[in-house]
Amino acid sequence: MAPPIVDQIFQYDPHHRIVICCLCQHVVFDSQLPSHLRNTRHIRERHSQHIILFQQYHQQFPERIRHHRELVIPHKPIAPIPGLIPPRDPTYQCSYPGCHWIGETIRRIHDHCRQEHGWKNPQNRGRPRSKAPSKPQPNMPWNIVASQRFIPKGRGSQRFAVQHDHTTITTAISDPENPSWDAAQQAMKQEIIHREQQIDAAERERIRPHESREVNPWVERMGWADHLLEEDRGTLRALLQRPDPEQEPILAEIDERFHRIVMVAQRTTLTRLNIFSRFEMHRKQVDQMPQHPFQARMVAGTIEQYIEVWQRIIRYIMRSVSTGDVRFQFHATQCETIHQIRQAMSEDESTHSPVHATEEMDPTDQPLDAVDRAILTWCIAMLDHRLQGQHGQEFVNGIISGLAAMGIRESGGWETALAFTPKLSAMIKIARMLVAQQAWEESEAHAGLSDCFVALRGMMLRFMTTMEPTPMKWMLDSRTYGMKIRYGTTADGLIEWHGDRITYQHHRFTMDQLRETVHGIINRAWDHLTQDVLLFPTDHRLPTIAWETMEDHAVEDQPGWYFAQDPRNAWDVDDTWWLHDRIWQEPGFRRAFIHAERPSGTSATHAWRPRRVQQWMRAVGRMKEYLLVLMHLTSGAPARGPEAMSIRYQNTPFGGLRNQLIEHGLVSFMTTYHKGYHIQGRPKIIHRYVPRAVGELFIYFQRLAMPFQRHVETMVYGQPERSGFIWPPQEVDGTTWTSERMKRAMQRETEIGMGVPLTISACRQIMIAIARRYLGPTTGFESDSMEEEQEMDEDEDGCWWTADDAVIDIQAGHGSHVAGMIYARGVEEAPGTMAAMKAQFRQASERWHRFLGFPPVHRAGMKRTRGIPTVDPRAVAHWHAMRQAPIQPLLEGIVGPGAQFQGIQKAAIDAVMGSAPWVLGVMGTGGGKSMIFMVPAAWERAGTSIVVVPTVSLRQDMQRECAQAGISCVPWNSHRPPETARIVLVTPESATSKGFRSYISRLQERNRLDRIVIDECHTILDSREEFRPKMAGLHVLMTIGSPVVLLTATLPAVDEVRLFQRLQLTPTVVQRFRSPHTTRVNIAYRVESMSVDVDEDEVVAFIRQREAHWHPRGGQIIVYRSETGDVDALATRLGCLAYHGK
């Protein structure tokens, strides 16, 4: 039995001996299988991964037809073949003797009968007086049949007649003995559904004339419907598809050769043509010089898409010519050049296997051969076509006719202006490069006697501008019209909101999940930076970043300069050699990175262990991915991939000034790349700022890790050059930085954080939607367009000013834009930037920071609040509502109906719900002291209670109790900070960490932190240097301004003052609640003193004796020992469990 994936995709028809693809609904031969699995439908489902299974399935049937030459086309009607495309009805079968040809349309059967059999249409020309009958006239030499075909194109694609039974309904209704009218009705319904499906299929596939009441100015302007009237959409789409090398080897070779021609043309434009020729290439009007030269540089994915558009046109033309079914006309030159292609290919010894460059050889370095030049000349001839005549005669050109076929949408209907204008741009751009290559070839053919510029200008003026009616003018004008429609048409809606949950396509998450994700990435990045990059196994004290005094000389343009070289930012450590010295000076790192014994005279390059260095370089790559994702998510409106990866932290000789700066306590990125840069040649300057928590990662990484990375690149990899990019195009270890890598990193981190893998484009849509909903309009980002009635005046520099400009600037005789660009600029302003716009960009970024839960940054010169701090009215309302909340229902909701408070519970809970700043509760073990924070957390409007628990077992007990009570309770996870949980359990060590303090700050910013609870607070007194020293640092939690609750069962009254001193609390301000009895009557403590030289057997015998005394009474014994090794040894002797910190 075949695997399920095989049975879902292929089926074997034993009667006709064919294997049918159920997804594509046609026969697939053995030789076609690999290429067939690469079409769009199968690539989407990744079926190529199962090619071996599919090949094995084919081999199960030795009688199968393996090649299209073995196909036998039936001449008589047969039963419809399941799996193929359902029968098409009606189609038209030739009735001439011996001819069984079937046409899909009346036009096709007309042409066939006329061309093959000399038939003449007896019907007079002109419009018929009445509607034509549905059946053909008796003298028409064809019959109406239903038909199918085995394959969609190529040899063997002829249609064959199939039986189409319509007798079911007639029999069911006309049989007087048949009482089953229900069966007749069902049969009628099935036939109606069948007929309607046929009509729908015909409507989708047949191109009909548009009704006068149907308004589609784009399609009317393009003239596609009139040109392709009554044509079959499926047939036209098949003409555009990629050829199968087995069935269409010549067309496949032309496809491949054209790809190389374009790549050579791009290289010629970039490296061989001078600036004058590139300006000429960009000409649109004869009498107007372009403002900037033609830009041939494109990313790999874009140029492949552009080439594919041209290839589809070439396939359309070549297939139409080969079948004789043409919808255009060739002029003499076009006929001659296409004949030259055939002649050149026939003379080429490798006609069906074009010469490929070796791996060491760049194909674009090789000159075009005779076949390439023939194809190029034919393409130029197709462009050099003066279009004259009446309405619709522009489609006599094969390129314009092919574009009409490309205008057919796969799902039916026509391509919109939004989708089609990029195809026109592709045609135009590739056409200009082809013309440039043709001019270069002509110049080379005359040994340089012919000027390339003169040849190029001649072709540009003759057929590449809007002056003459040529295909290029048609494409330019159509694109201009399409762009007007495109930018005047709103895109489809993609964003949906449900409360604070956003939905974009299949992505769905809440705002709290987004915040958790961002802060989780920061925490993971910190862990990775300290442990894997800076090589700290535990938390280590790094040099302090003095944000308030940190400066950056923005106008310093010396190559290689960046902020760390500014003497005002000096650290007390040598950051250039900091990590290098750590590796060499610490024995563990030295053994890992450096060979233990290096022969004298060996170069420093061979001193390093390559495997460990490569591991560290991979850690650096992962750290850069973290930085890239965080910059994208936290800096405001996100940039596109190429824009984000254009960041340079150092000045470079070509790019000039770096675009990462330090400005007033924040790291900023000034991008000068944008989507249309290679088209317009003008960069846009956009400022983005990251919060300090992210900026710290950039600064520590760049100052402490990147200097060592440069040492490694120089000494280990022999890198002769240094890149100023944070994310260079290619690293020394071979890894590259592309938009695809950025997308994978983004998807990985967001899926870890909230289970939703976001792409770059999804982030742009989502973050813009969030900003509109939650941030509101940002001051200074109004539209640049002017209202028609607004008066404008011209300043002395020839620029315009408006009422939006500052009056002081107008008084000086210029607008605010000119003032910011030229007059009174600050000495620290980077070239090309304006202080006013930069301030607005910063304001937008800082609003986004606040939304994500980052604290605000106070800059020098900003007014700070003095005296009594302002209290958020929302916090006041929250605490007031908490005081009024009844606590008895809350207790019953946790424990059960009729539950009563025990001991000090009610008094302590009243104090906690009443916002008492410090509360101490002492209750015996098992007395229910956890209710003191669980009851307030059960309130419906409760925020977050942070509970510090010293042991893992206690944390698990609390999670279980909260789960039973229906209270959301989660342990602290720095990688996924919980933003919405009612109770967060954290260990003392984590409670004092940098990531957790940031988490507390975010909760306070959003008024979600209700209280901090320290359970088993007496353990703070046990903290010492060698035993849980971090517990002594819990006093920092007392200073954050949140209510604190201290709970314990074993704190004697005499130790209260000592505890308060450890926590730096004033005893008089602490409300204390103590149960009168905290002693457990069922527990007894006993200390047995034994000599140090006592035999271990005596210890075991003593314990066995006590066990024999207590165990029959249901008692249990806990034995304490001071050393963990002694605990393990004794537990082994006694056969019981051992418990200790290790």
N, C-alpha and C positions, 0 to 999 in steps of 0.2 A: 504493500500500500504506500502511495506517495505521501510525503509530509503535507500537512494542511496548507502551507504557503504555496506549494506547487499546485494542488487541486484548485486553489482559489484563483490562480493566474492562468493556467493552461488546461486545455481539455483536448482529448484525442478523438477524432471522428473516424472509426474503423471503416465505414462505408466508402468514404472518399479518401482515406489514408492521409489525413491532414492533421497537424497540430495547430490549434487555434488559441490565440491570446484573448482571454476573456475580458481583459481590461481595454484593449485596443480594438477588439472585435474583428480581427483579420488573421490570416494564416501567417505563421512565422516558420521560415526554413532554418535548417541547422546553421548555415553560414551567416544568417542574419541575427542570430540570437544575441551575441555580445553587443552589437551596435543597437539592436532593438531595445535592450535593457537600459540604454543610455538616453532614451527619449524622456521628455519632460515628465510624463505620467509615472514612469517607472523610477526615475531619479527621485521624485518626491517621496516615494515609498521605500527607497533604498533597496530595490529588488536586485541590483547588480551584486550585492553581497551573497546572494544565493545562486549564483550562476552555475555552480557545480551541480546543485540539486536539479536545476532546470535541464542541464545537459543530460544528466542521468535519466530524467523523465523522458526526454526525447528518445534516448537509446533503448528504452523498454519496448519500442515499437519498430522492429526491423523493417516492416513493410511500409513505413511512412514515406511520404514524398519529401525528398531532401532538397530539391532545387526547383525554381519556378519553371524550368524547361520540362519537368515531368508532369506539370499540371495538365489535366484534360478538362477543357471547358465544355460543359454539356450543351448540346444543341436542341434538346427537347426539354420542356418544363419538368422540373424535379421538385420534390418536397423541399420546403425551406430548410436551410442548414442551421441548426441551433448554434449559437456562439458568434456567428457572423453578424454584421450590422443588419437589423431587421429589413425585410424586403421593402424596396422602394416602389411605390405605386402611386401614380402611373409612370411607366417608362415606355419606350417606343422601339419595337423590334422590326428590323427590315424584313419585308416579305418577298424580296426578290429571290428567285430560286438559288439555292446553295449559299445564301448569305444569311447569317444569324446575328448580325451586329445589332446591338441595343444602344440607343442614345438616351440620355437623361432628360433632354429637353426637346421641344418641337424644333428649335433652331438647329440643334445637333443632328436630328434625323433628316431635316431638310438638307443640310450641308452634305451629309453622307450620301443620300440618294442622288443628289445633284452631281457630286464629284465622282462617286464610284460607279454609278449606273446611268449617268446622263439624264436623269429625270428632270422634267420641267414642271414647275408648279402651274396647274391649270387655273388656279384661282386668280382673278384679276387683282391688280394692285389697288390700293386705296382702302378706305375704312369700310368694313362690311355694314350693311344696312341694319342688321340685327345681330344679336349675340350669337357667336359661333356655337354650333352644337357641341355637346360634350364628347360625342363619338366621332371618329374620323369619317370622312366621306368614303364611299365605296371605292373610288378610284385612287385613294391614297395608298402608296406602297408600303404600309407598315401596320402593325397591330399593337394595341395597348396591352402591356403585360406588367406583371410585378417581377422584379429582378433583384439579384444579389451579385456580389463579386467576392473572390477569394482574398485579393490584396488590393490596397487602395490606389497604387500607381505602379508604373513600369510594366514589364512583360508579365502577362498573366492576369492583368487587371480588367480584362474584358468582362462585361456583365453577362449573366446567363438568366434565362427565364425560370421562375419558380411558380408552383401552383399556389393559388390564392382562393380558398374555398369560401364562398358566401352563401352556401345552401342551408346553413343551420337554421337561420331564422325562418326562411321560406317553408322548410319542412315542418318546423315546430308549429307555425301558425296555420298552414294550409291543411294539415292532417286533421280531418274531422274526427278521427278516432282518438286523437291525442287530447286527453282531458287536462294535461298539465300546462295551464296557462302561466304558472310561476316559472316554469322552465323556459317558456317562450319569452317572458319578460326579461329574464336574466340573459338570455341569448341576445335579445334586442339591446340591452344595456352594454353588453360586451362589444357588440358591433359598433354602437355609437362611440364608445370609448376608443375603439380601434380606429374608426374613421377620423375622430377628432385628433388623435395622436398623429395620424398621417397628415392631416391638414396643418397641424402645428409644426411638424417636421418640415413640410414643404415651405411653410412661411419662413421658417428659420433659414432654410438652405437656399431658397430661390429668391433672387433679388427682384423686388417688385417696384413699380413706379410709385413715388410718394404722392400722397393725397395733398390737395391744395390746402386742406385744413391742418396738415401736419407741419409744424414749424420747426425747422432745424437749419438755421442759417449757416452753420458750419458745413454740413453735408451739401447743402445747396451751393455754397461757395466753391467747394472742392469739385462738384460735378461727378462724384463717384457713381451715384445711383443711375444716372442717365448713361454713363459709359458702360456699366456692367449690367444693364437691364436684362433680366431673364437668365442671367448666368447662375450657375450653381456655386454656392459659397464653399462647399467642401472641395470641389474641384479646384477652385482658385486658391484655397489655402494649401492644397497639396502641391501646387506649383512652387510654393515658397519654401517648402520644407528642405532640411538638410539632406543631401543625396546619400544613398547607400553605395559605398565603393564597389560592392559586388554587382549591383544592378546598373549603376550609372557611373562607371569609372572615369569617363572623360569629364563630366560635370564635377565630380568629386575632386579631380585634379585641378580644374579651374578654380574651384573654391579655395583649395589650399594655396595655389599660386597667388591668387588675389590677396590673401592674407599677408603673404610675404611682401608683395608689391607695396601694400600700404605701410608696413613696418619699415621698409626701405625708404619710402617717401617721407615718413616722419623723421627718420634719421637724416635724410638729405636736408629737410627743412631746418632741423635743429643745428646741424654741424657743417653744412656746406653752403647754404645760401646766405648772402649778406643781408644787412638790415634793410637795404632799399628793396630787395626782392620780397622780404617778409612784410614790409609795409604794402607793397603792391598786391600781395596775396590776399590782404584783408580788404581790398577795395570793393565797395558795393555800388557807388555812383561813379560815373565816368568823370564828372567835374569836381569831385570832392575827395580830398586826400584823407585816408583813415587817421584817427588820432593816435593809434598805437599799432605796433606790428602784429602780425598773425602769431598766435601762440599754439605751437604744435604739441607742447608737452601735455600729456594726459596720464592719469593713473591707469594701471594695467586693466582693471575691470572695465573702465570707461571705453578705452580704445577697442577692446574686444566687442563690446556691445555696438559701437559705431561700425566696426567692420561687418558685423553680422547683418546690419541693416542693408548695406550695399550688396552683400552676398545674396540676400533674399531677392533683391531686384534682379541680379544677374541670373539666378536660378529661374525666376519667372520668365525672363526673356529667352533664355536658352531652351527651356522645356517647351515653351510656346512654339519656338521655331522648329524644334525637332518633331513635334506632333503635327505641325501645320495648322494648329488652331491659334492663330495670332489675332490680337485685338489692337495692333499698332502697325506701323509701317516703317521700313528701313529706307533711308535715302541711299544714294549710290556709295558714298564713302563708308557708311555703316555696313552695307553689304560686302564691300571690298575688305574691310577690316575683319569682319567675322570669318570671311573666307581665309584670310591670312592666319587667323588663329588655328583653323583646321589644318591648313598646310604646314604651319610650324610644328604643330603637335604630331602630325604624321611623319615629319622628317626627324623628329626627336627620337632617339633610340630608346629613351625611357618614358615613352608616352604614358603608360599606365602606372609608372612608379617614379614620380619626380624625384630629382636628386635632392637629398637632404644634407644639410651641413652637419659635420661631426659635432660631438659634444664640446670640443675645444674651439669650434668655429662659430662665430656669431653670424646667423643667416643674413642679418642686415648689412654685414660687411661685404657680402658677395654681390657683384654686379648682376643686373637683370639679364637673363638669357633671352634668346630669340622668342620663345613662347611667352615669357613675361612681358617683353616689349610689345608683342602683338596684342596681348590682353589689355595692356595699358593704353595702346593706341585706339583700340576699339572703345574703351571707356571714354576717352576724350572725344571720339566721334559721336558717341551717344549724347554727350553734353553739348557738342558743337552742332546744334540742330535749331535752325531758325523756324519758328512755328508760325504758320500763316493759315488763312482760311476762315471758315465759319465757326459758329458756336460749337464747342466740344472738340475742335480739331487739335487742341493741345495734346489730346491723348494719342495722337499718332506717334508720339515719342514713347519709346519703350520704358524709359525711366518713369515718366508720369503715369503711364498705364500700370506699371508695377506698383507704384505708390498707391494707386487706387485699390489694387488687390490687397495691399498691406493695410488699407483702411478698414478691412472687414474684421470685425471682432470675433474672437474664438467662440464666445457664448451667444453670438447672434447680434445683429445690428451693426453699427458703425463705431469706429474709434472716435473718442471725443478729442477736442482740441487739447485738453490737458494731457492726454496720453500720446497724441500724434506729433505735437510740435517737437519733442525731443528726437523723434525719428527724422524730421526735416533738418534739425540741427546736425545730426549725424551725417546725413547725405551731403550737406553743404560743406562741413568741415573736411570730410574725406575727399570731396571733389576738389577742394582747393589744394590739398596735398598732392593729389594725382596730377593736377595741372603743373604744379611746381616740379614734380618728378619728370613729367614729359618735357618741360623746358630744359631741365638738367640733362636728360638723355639726348636731346637735340644738340645741346652745346657740346657734349662729350663726343657725339657722332661726328662732329666737324672739327674735332681735335682742338677745341677752344676757340676756333675762328668765329663761331657764332656766340653772341653774348647771351647768357642765360637770362639776364634781366630783360633784354629786348624780346626774346621769345616768350617769356612769361607775361610781359605787359601786352603783347599782341593778343595772346589768348584771353587774358583778363578783359580787355576792352571789347573783344569780339563776341564772347558768349558767357562771361562770368559776372556781369553786372546787371543792374536793372534797366539798362538802356535798351537792349534789344529783346524781342520776345523769344526767349530760350528756356530750356528746362531750369536753368539756374534762376532766372527772373521769376518763373512760376514758383519755385521753392522758396525764394526769399520773400515774395509777396504773400504766399500762403502762410509762411511762418509768422510774418508780421501780423496778419489778420488773426491767426490762431493765438498769438500771444495776447492780443487785445481781449479775446474771449477768455483766455486762460486766466489772466489776472483780474478779469471782471466777473469771474465765476467762483462761487464759494466751493470749497472742498467738502467732501462727505463728512458728516459728523461721526466722530470716533470715541468721544468721551462721554461717560455716563456716571452720575453721582448718586449714591444712596447714603445719605448722612455724610460721614467723613470717609466713606469707602469709595474709591475711584475704580472705574472699570474702563480699560482701553484694550480693545480686541479681546484676547484671552487672558490679559493681565488684570488681576483684581487684588487690591490690598487697601488697608486703612492707613491713615496718616501716622498713627502711633507705630504701626509696623514699619513704615518708612523711617521714622526716627530711630527705632530700635536697630534697623539695618545699618544706618549710617554710623551710629555710635559703636555698633558691633564691629564694623570694618575698622574703625579707628583703633579699637582695643586689640583686634587681631594684628593690625599693622604694628602697634607698639610692641606686642609680644615678639613678632617676627624681627623687628628692627633690633631689639635689645638682645635676643637670644641667638638668632641665626646670622645677623649681619654684624652687629657690634660685639657679638660673642660673649654676652653676659648670661651665665646660666640662671642667675636670680636677679631680682631688682637691684639696680646699681645706680649710684648717684652720678648723673651726667652733669656736664658744665651748665651753669644757669644761663638762660637766654634773657638778657636785659631788654625786654620789649620796649620799655618807656624811653630808653636812650639809644636804641638801635637805629642806625642811619644807613642810607644807601645813596651813593653819589650817582644819580641817574644819568648825568651827562658825561660821565667818564667813558670814553670810547676806546681805550687801549685794549687790543685783542687779548683774550684770556682773563680779563678782569671780571670779578664778581664781588658780591657784598662782603664776603669773608675777608677780602684783602683790604677793606677800608679799616684804617687804624682805629677808628672809633668803635669798631665791633670786636676788638681783640679779646680773646679768652685767656684764662690763666694756664691753659694747656696749649701745646703746639698741635693744632688740629691737622696740619699737613702730615705729621708722622705719628699721630696719636694711636691709630689702630695698628700701624706697622710696628711701633714699639711694643704694644701689648703682645703681639704674636711672638716677637723675638724674645721678650723678657719673661713671659710666663711659660714655665716648662711644658705644661700640658698643650698649649697652643703651638709651641715651638716644635714639639714632637709630631703634632698633627700636620703642620704646614711645611716644615723644613726637614730635609734629609738629615738623619742623625750624624752621619759622617760624610763629609764632602771632600773628595780628593783635592789636594792643593792644586791650584791652577784652573780648577773648574769654574766656568763662568757663573755669575749669579743667577742666570736663567735656569740652570740645572739644579739649583739649590732647593727649588720649590717642589712639593709633591703635587703633580698635575691633578690627580683625582680629587684631593681636598680643595685645591684652588677652583676646579670646575664646580664642585659642590657649592662653594661660597659664591661663585659667579651666578649660579642658578638662584641662590637666595637673594642676590642683588636684583636679578630679573623679577622675582616675585615681589620684592619690595617696591620696585618701580611700577608694577601693576597695581599695587595698593595705592600708591600716590596718584596714579593716573585716574583710577576710579574715584578716589576721594575728591580730587580736583573737579572732576566732572559732576559729582553729586552735590558738592557743598559750595561752589563758587557763584551760584546764581543761575541764570538761564544758561543751559549747557551748550558747549561748542560742538561742532562736528568733529569727526575723528581727525582728519588732516590738520584742522585748526588747533586741536588740543596738542597734537604731537609736534607742533612747530615751536614749542617753548624752548628757549635757550637760557640757561642759567649763567652763561658766560658770554662775553663779547666774542664775536667771530670776525675774521677779516672780510668775508663777503656780506654776511647779514648785518654787520655793524653792532649796534647796541643790543644788549641782551633784553629779553622781554619778560624776565622774572625780576621783580623788584621788591624791596621792603619799604612800605609806606605807612608811617604813623602806627606802628604796632601790628601790622598785618602783612602777610605775604601776598603780593599781587602778581597777576599775569596779564601782560599787555599783548594780545594777539594781533598780528598784522597780516593774517591769512584769512581768506574767506572763500566761499564756494565759487564765486565768479572771478577769482583773481587771474587765472590763466586765460580768461576771455577778455576782461576789461583791463587787466594790467594795473589796477589801482587797489591797493590794500585798504582794508577798513581797520581802524584802531578801536579795539574793544577792551575794556578793563574788567577783570574779574578778581575777586578777593576771596581767599579761603579763611575760615575761622582759625583762631590761634591753635586750637588742638590739632588741626591739620598742618598749619604752618610750622609747628614744632617738629613734626615728622620730616618735612622738607629740609629744615635747617640742620637738624642733627644728621640726617642722611647725607646731605651735601657737604657738610663740614667735617664729619668724622669718617664716613664710609667712602665717599667718592674719591678722595685723595688716594686711598689705598687701592681703589679700583683702577685708577690711572697707573699706579705703580705696577699692578699685576698685568695690565694691558701692555705696558712697556717691557717688563722683564720676562714675563712668562709667554705672552702671545706675540711679542715683537711688533706691537702696533706702532707704526711710525707717526701717525697723526692722532690728534685728540679732537673729539667732537664737543662742541659747546651745547649740544642738545641734551636735555634730560632723557628723552626717548629718541635716540638716533635711529636713522633708517635701518642700520645693521650694527649689531654688537660684535665684538671680537670673537665671541664663541659661536658665531653663525646665526644666532637668533635675530629676528627682525621685529621692528615695531610697525605694525600696520593697524588699520581700522578693524580688521578682522580679529587681531589679537586683543585689541581693546574691547571689542564686543564680547569675546569669550571671557575675559576677566570680569567684565560687568555682569554677565550672566551668572558666572560662578559665585560672585560675592552676594548678589541680590537673591540668588536661590538659597544660599546658606542662611541669609538673614531673614527672609520672609517667604521662602518657597516659591518665589516668582522670578524667573530669569528674564531680566530686562535687557533689551538691546539698546544701542546708542540712539536710534531713531525713536524707540518707544520712550526713552527717558526725555527726549526733547518734547514730545507731545504731552507727556504726563506732567512734567515739571512746569511747563507753560500753563497748563490747566490749573495746577495747584496754585501758582502765583496769582492768576486772575481771581481765583476764588478766595484765597486767604490773605494775600498781601495787598490787594487793591492797586490802583494806579500809582506808579512811582513818579515823583515830581521830576519834570524835565524830560520825560520820554514821550512827549506828544508827537503827533505826526509831523513830518517835515513839509508836507504839502500846504500850500497857502490857499486861503479862501479867495474866491474870485473877486469879491467886493473889497478885499483888504488892499489898501493903498500901499505902494512900495516906492521907495526913493533910492537913488544911487549914491554911494559914498565916493570919496576921492580916489579910492583904489579900484573903482569900477565894479564894486560889489553892491548888493542890495541890502537894505536894512528894513526892518518891519517894526510894528508896535511891540513885538516881543523882546526886542533888543533893549539893553539897559540905556537909560537916558544919558548917563555919563559917557557912554561909548558914542552915542549919537552926537553929543556935544563936541566930542573930539573928531568928528567927521568920518566915522566909520561904524560899521555894525559890530555887534558883540562877537561874531565869529572871527572877523578880522582882528579885533582886539585880542582875542585869546590866542590867535595864531602868530601874531607879529609883535604887538605892543606890550610892554611892561611884563614880560614873562619872568617867572621865578628862575633862579639859578639852578634849582634842583628839578625843573620840569624836563622830562625826557622829550627829545625831538618828536614832533608830530602829534603830541598830546596837548590837551587844553585842560586847565585846572577845573573849569566849571563842569565840563563833561565827565571828567574823572571823578569829581565829587558825586555826581549823579549815579555813575556806575557803582561807586562804593556804597552809596545809600541802598541801591537795589540788592547788592550782595549781602549787606548787613541785615536787611529785612529777611532775606532767605536764611541767614544764620540764626536769627531769633526764632524763625518758624521751626527749624530743625532742633532747637533746644540748646543752642550755644549761648553763653553769657555775652553781654555787650562789652565792647572795648571802649574805654574812655581815653580819648586822645588829648594831647597837650592843647590847651586853649579851650577845651570843652568845659562848660559849666557843670559842676558837681553839686548835688543836693547837700546842703549844710543843715545842721541842727537835727530836728526830729525827722527820721526817714519817712518817706511817703509809704503808706500802707495800701496795698491793692484792695479796692472795694470788694472785689470778688472773694478775696481771702477772708475779709471781715464777715461777709454774708455766709460763707461756708462755716466758719467757726460758730457763728450765732445759731445757724440751723442745727449744728451738731449738739450744742448745749440743750436745745429744745427737744431732741430726739428721745423718745421713750426707750428705755433699755430692757425692760421686762420682755417685750415681744422679741427682741433680738436674742436674748438668752434662750427663750423657748424655741426659737428657730434653730438654734444650735444643738441644744440638749434634748428638747422635746417638750410637749405640752405639760404645764404644771411645774416646770423646773423652778427651783428657788436658788437665790444667791447663797453662798456659803462664806462664813467668816468675813474677811475684809473685802471681798470681791466687789460688792455694790459701792462701798465708799471709794475704793480705788478707781473703779470704772467711772464714777461720777467725776472724780478729779481729772481723769484722762479725757473724758468727753467735754469737760469744762475748760480744756486748753491749759491746764496747769503746766508751767514750764518744766518742772522736775518732780518726778514722783518715784518713791521707793516703796516697793511692795515685797514683804517677806511673808511667805506662806509655806507650810510644810509640804514635803514631797507628796504628790497625789492630792493636794488640796485644791487644785484647779486654778493655779496662778496664770496659766495661759489664757484663761477667759478674760483677763484684764486687757489684753490686746486683741483677742479674737472677737469679742462683742463689739467694740468700736469699728473693727474692720468689716463686720457684717452689716453695718448701716448702709442703706442703698446709695447714699451719696458720698461714701467714704473714698478717700484718696488712697495713698500707699503708706503702709507701715513697714519700716525696715526693722527686722528683728535680727540681732547679732546672736548667733548660737555658737558655743565653743566646740561642740562635738558633732560628728556625722550622725550618730545614732539618735541624738536629740532632734536633729534636723529632720530625719526621716519620720520620727514620731509626730512632729508638728505638721508635716505635709499630709500624713495620713489623717490626723484629726481635722485639719482644714478641709480636706477633700470630702470627708464625711459630713461636714457642716455646710458644704457648698460654697466655701470661700476660696477664691483663686489665690493659690500660694505656690510660689516657684522659688527654687534656689537661684542664687546669683550666678549668672553666666556672662562673663565679660564679652564673649563673642556675639551674644544675642541679648543685650540689656533689656530687661522686661519693663516696658513703659506703662503698662496698664494693670499689672497685678495688684491685688489688694494687700498682700503680704509678700515681702521679699526676704528670704533667709540668706544670711551672709556670714562667713566666718570672720573672726577678728582680724586675721591676716589680710583678707580681701577688703574689709571695711576701711582700711587705712591706705589702700592703693590709689594710684592716680586715676585709674579708670572709674573706680567707684565714687570717688569724690566728684568727678565730672557728672556722673549719673545723678548724684544728689543735687547738684546745681541745676540740672535740667528739670528735675521734679519741682524744685523750688520756683524756677522760672515759670512753670505752668501751674503753680499753686496745687500740686498734687501730693506733696509730702505732708502727711499728717503727723507722724511722730517717728522717733527712733527708740527701739526697745532693745535693751541689753539683757538677755536671759542668762541666768547663772552668773550674775555680775560679781559674785564673790571670787570667781577665778581670776579676776584682774589682780587681786592681792597676791596670787601665786606666781604672777609673771616675773621672770628674771632673765638675765642675759642668756642663760643656757636653756631656759624653758619658756617657749612661746613669748619672745620679747615683744612681738607686735601688739600684744594685748595691752601693754603699757601705753601704746599710742592712741588708744580709744578716746583719750581726753579731747582729741581734735573734733570729735562729733558733738561735744558739748558747746562748741562755739559757733555752730552754723545757724543758730536762731530757730531751731525746731524743737518742739516739746520732746523730752527724754523720759523714758520709763525704765527704771532699774528693777529687775525681778530676781529673786533668789529664795532658796529654802534654808540655807546654812550660813547666814551672815549674823554672827553675834552682835548685839547692840554695841559692844565696846569697840567693834571694828568698823562701825559706820563712819566715824570721822576719818579714819585712815583711808577708807574707800573714797570718800568725798575729796580728800587731798589728792589721791591719785588721779581723780577725774577733774581736779581743779574746780570744784564746786564749793559754794558757800553753804555750810550745813543749815543755816537758818532759812534758806529759800527752798529747801527740799521738803515736799510734803511726804511724810513717812506713814506707812500703814503696815503694822506688824501683827500677825496672828499671835494670840497668847501662848499657843503651844505649837512649836515647830518640830518637836522631837517625835521620831517614829518609834512607837512602843514595841513594834515587832522586829526591831533591828538592835543588835548589841555589838559593841566594839570591844576588842580585847587585844592587848599588845603583849606578846610573849618575847621576852628577852632570852637569847641563847648565845652561848660562847661562839666565838668566831671559828674555833676549831672543832665545833660539833660535827658529828658525822651526818651526811645527808640522809642516811637511813633513819636516824632518830627524828629528823624533821618530818619525814614521810610518815613514820609511825605515830607521831603526835597528831598530825592532821587526820590520819585514819581513825584515831581514837576519838577526836572531836566529832568526826563525821558519824561514827557509830552511835554517838550520844544524841545528835540532833536529827539525823536523817529519818529515823522512825517516826518522829513527831512532825514530819513535813517541812523541816527546816533546810536551809541551804547555807553554804559557807563560801565566802569570798576571801581569798588569801592575797595579801599585798606583799610584794618584794621590791627592793629598790633598784635592781638591775634587770634589764630586759632579758639578758641571757639566762639569769637565774629563773625568771618567770617561765621561759620556754622549757628549760630543763625540768623544773618541778612539774609543769603541766604534763610533760611526757611520762614522768614517773607515776603521776596520779591518774593518767588517762582522761584528762579533762581539757577544757578549752583554755587558751591563753589569750589575753587581751592587753595590748599596749600600743603606744603611738606608732611603732614601726611595723 
